[in-house]
Amino acid sequence: MCENLILSIDSAVIQFASDFSRKINKPISRIIEDYLIELKEKDSNDLPQDLQELYGIFEGIETPDKKEFKRMFHEKHGN
């Protein structure tokens, strides 16, 4: 559901937004909406982007427990 929103913005920013909007062929309202959606997603996920991309990468893969990791480490490094 779309609703109207009235904003008070500096005229120089409005001019920039208008020029940018024409440049990327996207309405100013859509640019702002996309930006706010991005902020909302960022706020709900405090992980940095590079970690977000890794999140869940091992999902469904059985991983060894702590003792098994230690054993594998010692076998590899001879300690």
PyMOL commands that set and color helices and strands:
alter all, ss='L'
color gray80, all
select helices_A, chain A and resi 11-24+28-44+49-54+66-77
alter helices_A, ss='H'
color red, helices_A
deselect
rebuild
show_as cartoon
